[in-house]
Amino acid sequence: MNQSIYIVEDDANIRDIVKAYLVKEGYRVTLLKDAEEAWERAQDGQPDMWILDIMLPGMDGYELCKRIRQVSEVPIIIISAKDEEVDKILGLELGSDDYLTKPFSPRELVARIKRLFKRAEAQPVLKQATDDILRLGALEIDQAGRIVHWHDKEIDVTSKEFDMLVIFTKQPNRAFSREELLTFVWGNDYFGSDRAVDDLVKRLRKKLEHLPIETVWGYGYRLEYEEQQ
């Protein structure tokens, strides 16, 4: 095992308890008390996983999550006392892979960490198998570089927005249910509602104006495409 985990948490008691459980499981743990220190560490190299609190002094966990995701695809777990659905959706949209509400069981955290590492281990094989350019009309997706162009303009998208675009582009005109999209984009362990899908589609429609992501009422969404003759 021996994977490294950075824990960014300003509560010393929580930091120490979580570290004790993770070290017992064989992980290498680094404790950081604020986002600024964590971001400085990130410039020198990434751990195998981040665990971020939201309510941090100075820069909050959301901003740190966003910055980390811009330079790394390692798994991120957010832990927070905020238990509103909108907070969970925001964390996931900014690039986190999981969201755990305080108070939580350290054993549950360990279980989620193990699931995310298993998923990450399979990801390089997937990326290698799909290392190409997807094109659909004015939409171009570089899967290896995770870059999106729309009408020859590069569009800044989040990790989840990118994954949903790839799904739609690979199977145009297919109707996907909200449940399917939740599984494809967030994985089988997602705990929230399908409102996350609606929010993601809304963001894509705003960023890629006139991209024909159509609503299939009572079911889900599809990306409509008619090939030019």
C-alpha positions as CSV (number, residue, x, y, z in Angstrom):
1,M,0.0,0.0,0.0
2,N,2.1,2.9,1.3
3,Q,0.1,5.6,-0.5
4,S,0.5,9.1,0.8
5,I,-2.5,11.2,2.0
6,Y,-2.5,14.9,2.9
7,I,-5.1,15.9,5.5
8,V,-6.0,19.6,5.6
9,E,-7.9,20.3,8.8
10,D,-7.7,23.0,11.4
11,D,-9.1,20.9,14.2
12,A,-6.1,19.2,15.8
13,N,-8.3,16.6,17.5
14,I,-9.8,15.5,14.2
15,R,-6.4,15.5,12.5
16,D,-4.9,13.3,15.1
17,I,-7.7,10.8,15.2
18,V,-7.9,10.4,11.4
19,K,-4.1,10.1,11.2
20,A,-4.1,7.3,13.8
21,Y,-6.6,5.3,11.8
22,L,-4.9,5.9,8.5
23,V,-1.4,5.1,9.7
24,K,-2.8,1.9,11.2
25,E,-4.0,1.0,7.7
26,G,-0.6,1.5,6.3
27,Y,-0.9,5.0,4.7
28,R,1.7,7.7,4.9
29,V,-0.1,10.8,6.4
30,T,0.9,14.5,6.3
31,L,-1.1,16.9,8.5
32,L,-1.7,20.5,7.3
33,K,-3.7,23.0,9.3
34,D,-4.6,25.6,6.6
35,A,-5.2,25.8,2.8
36,E,-2.3,28.2,2.2
37,E,0.3,25.8,3.6
38,A,-1.4,23.0,1.7
39,W,-1.3,24.9,-1.6
40,E,2.4,25.6,-1.1
41,R,3.0,21.9,-0.6
42,A,1.1,21.1,-3.8
43,Q,3.5,23.1,-5.9
44,D,6.3,20.7,-4.9
45,G,4.4,17.5,-5.7
46,Q,1.0,15.9,-5.2
47,P,0.1,13.2,-2.6
48,D,-1.9,10.1,-3.7
49,M,-5.0,11.6,-2.1
50,W,-6.2,14.8,-0.4
51,I,-8.7,15.0,2.5
52,L,-9.9,18.6,2.9
53,D,-12.0,20.4,5.5
54,I,-14.2,23.2,4.1
55,M,-14.2,25.7,7.0
56,L,-10.5,26.6,7.1
57,P,-8.9,29.9,8.2
58,G,-8.0,32.1,5.2
59,M,-8.6,30.2,1.9
60,D,-11.4,27.8,2.3
61,G,-11.5,24.1,1.3
62,Y,-13.6,24.8,-1.8
63,E,-11.0,27.1,-3.3
64,L,-8.2,24.7,-2.4
65,C,-10.1,21.9,-4.1
66,K,-10.6,23.9,-7.2
67,R,-6.9,24.8,-7.4
68,I,-5.8,21.2,-6.8
69,R,-8.1,19.9,-9.5
70,Q,-6.6,22.3,-12.0
71,V,-3.2,20.7,-11.6
72,S,-3.9,17.1,-10.5
73,E,-6.4,14.3,-10.9
74,V,-5.7,12.5,-7.6
75,P,-8.7,11.7,-5.5
76,I,-10.1,14.4,-3.2
77,I,-12.4,13.8,-0.2
78,I,-14.1,16.7,1.4
79,I,-15.1,16.6,5.1
80,S,-17.3,19.3,6.4
81,A,-19.8,20.2,9.1
82,K,-21.9,21.7,6.3
83,D,-24.6,19.0,5.5
84,E,-26.8,20.9,3.0
85,E,-27.2,19.3,-0.4
86,V,-26.1,22.5,-2.1
87,D,-22.7,22.3,-0.3
88,K,-22.2,18.7,-1.3
89,I,-23.0,19.5,-4.9
90,L,-20.7,22.4,-4.9
91,G,-17.9,20.3,-3.6
92,L,-18.4,17.6,-6.2
93,E,-18.7,20.2,-9.0
94,L,-15.4,21.7,-8.0
95,G,-13.7,18.4,-8.5
96,S,-14.0,16.4,-5.3
97,D,-14.6,12.7,-5.5
98,D,-16.5,12.3,-2.2
99,Y,-18.1,14.4,0.5
100,L,-18.3,13.2,4.2
101,T,-20.3,15.2,6.7
102,K,-19.1,15.7,10.3
103,P,-19.3,14.1,12.7
104,F,-18.2,10.9,10.8
105,S,-16.9,7.5,11.7
106,P,-13.1,7.2,11.0
107,R,-13.9,3.6,9.8
108,E,-16.3,5.0,7.2
109,L,-13.6,7.4,6.0
110,V,-11.1,4.5,5.7
111,A,-13.7,2.5,3.6
112,R,-14.3,5.4,1.3
113,I,-10.5,6.0,0.9
114,K,-10.0,2.3,-0.1
115,R,-12.8,2.5,-2.7
116,L,-11.4,5.7,-4.3
117,F,-7.9,4.2,-4.5
118,K,-9.3,1.1,-6.2
119,R,-11.1,3.3,-8.7
120,A,-7.9,5.4,-9.3
121,E,-5.9,2.3,-9.9
122,A,-8.1,1.4,-12.8
123,Q,-8.2,4.9,-14.3
124,P,-4.8,4.9,-16.1
125,V,-5.8,1.9,-18.1
126,L,-9.0,3.7,-19.1
127,K,-7.2,6.8,-20.1
128,Q,-4.7,4.9,-22.2
129,A,-7.5,3.0,-24.0
130,T,-9.3,6.3,-24.9
131,D,-6.3,8.5,-25.7
132,D,-7.7,10.3,-28.8
133,I,-9.7,13.3,-30.0
134,L,-13.5,13.2,-30.0
135,R,-15.2,15.5,-32.5
136,L,-18.9,16.2,-32.9
137,G,-19.8,19.1,-35.1
138,A,-18.2,22.2,-33.5
139,L,-17.3,20.3,-30.3
140,E,-13.8,18.9,-30.0
141,I,-12.6,17.0,-26.9
142,D,-8.9,16.0,-26.3
143,Q,-9.3,13.1,-23.9
144,A,-5.6,12.8,-23.0
145,G,-5.2,16.5,-22.3
146,R,-8.7,16.9,-20.9
147,I,-9.2,20.0,-23.1
148,V,-12.5,21.1,-24.7
149,H,-12.9,23.3,-27.7
150,W,-16.3,24.7,-28.8
151,H,-16.3,26.5,-32.2
152,D,-12.5,26.6,-32.0
153,K,-12.5,28.3,-28.6
154,E,-11.0,26.5,-25.6
155,I,-13.6,26.2,-22.8
156,D,-12.7,26.0,-19.1
157,V,-14.7,23.0,-17.7
158,T,-14.5,21.1,-14.4
159,S,-13.6,17.5,-14.1
160,K,-17.2,16.4,-13.8
161,E,-18.3,18.6,-16.7
162,F,-15.6,17.1,-18.9
163,D,-16.7,13.5,-18.0
164,M,-20.3,14.3,-18.9
165,L,-19.3,15.8,-22.2
166,V,-17.3,12.7,-23.1
167,I,-20.3,10.5,-22.3
168,F,-22.7,12.6,-24.5
169,T,-20.2,12.9,-27.4
170,K,-19.4,9.2,-27.6
171,Q,-23.1,8.4,-27.9
172,P,-24.9,11.3,-29.6
173,N,-28.7,11.2,-29.8
174,R,-28.9,8.5,-27.0
175,A,-31.1,9.4,-24.1
176,F,-29.3,8.9,-20.8
177,S,-31.3,8.7,-17.6
178,R,-30.3,10.8,-14.6
179,E,-29.4,7.6,-12.7
180,E,-27.1,6.5,-15.6
181,L,-25.3,9.9,-15.7
182,L,-24.9,9.8,-11.9
183,T,-23.2,6.4,-12.1
184,F,-21.0,7.3,-15.1
185,V,-19.8,10.7,-13.8
186,W,-19.8,10.2,-10.0
187,G,-19.5,6.5,-9.6
188,N,-21.6,3.9,-7.8
189,D,-20.8,5.3,-4.4
190,Y,-22.5,8.7,-5.0
191,F,-24.8,9.5,-2.1
192,G,-26.6,12.6,-3.3
193,S,-29.7,13.2,-5.4
194,D,-30.0,13.5,-9.2
195,R,-30.2,17.3,-8.8
196,A,-26.4,17.2,-9.3
197,V,-27.0,16.0,-12.9
198,D,-29.4,18.9,-13.6
199,D,-27.0,21.4,-12.1
200,L,-24.1,20.0,-14.3
201,V,-26.2,20.2,-17.5
202,K,-27.2,23.8,-16.6
203,R,-23.5,24.7,-16.3
204,L,-22.6,23.1,-19.6
205,R,-25.4,24.8,-21.4
206,K,-24.1,28.2,-20.0
207,K,-20.5,27.5,-20.9
208,L,-21.1,26.0,-24.4
209,E,-23.9,28.2,-25.7
210,H,-26.2,26.5,-28.2
211,L,-24.7,23.0,-27.5
212,P,-27.9,20.9,-28.1
213,I,-28.2,19.1,-24.8
214,E,-31.9,18.4,-24.8
215,T,-34.1,17.5,-21.8
216,V,-35.9,14.1,-22.0
217,W,-38.8,15.0,-19.7
218,G,-39.2,12.6,-16.8
219,Y,-36.1,10.7,-17.8
220,G,-32.8,12.6,-18.4
221,Y,-30.8,14.2,-21.2
222,R,-29.4,13.6,-24.7
223,L,-27.0,15.4,-26.9
224,E,-28.7,15.9,-30.3
225,Y,-26.5,15.7,-33.4
226,E,-27.5,15.7,-37.1
227,E,-24.6,14.8,-39.4
228,Q,-24.2,17.3,-42.2
229,Q,-24.7,15.9,-45.7
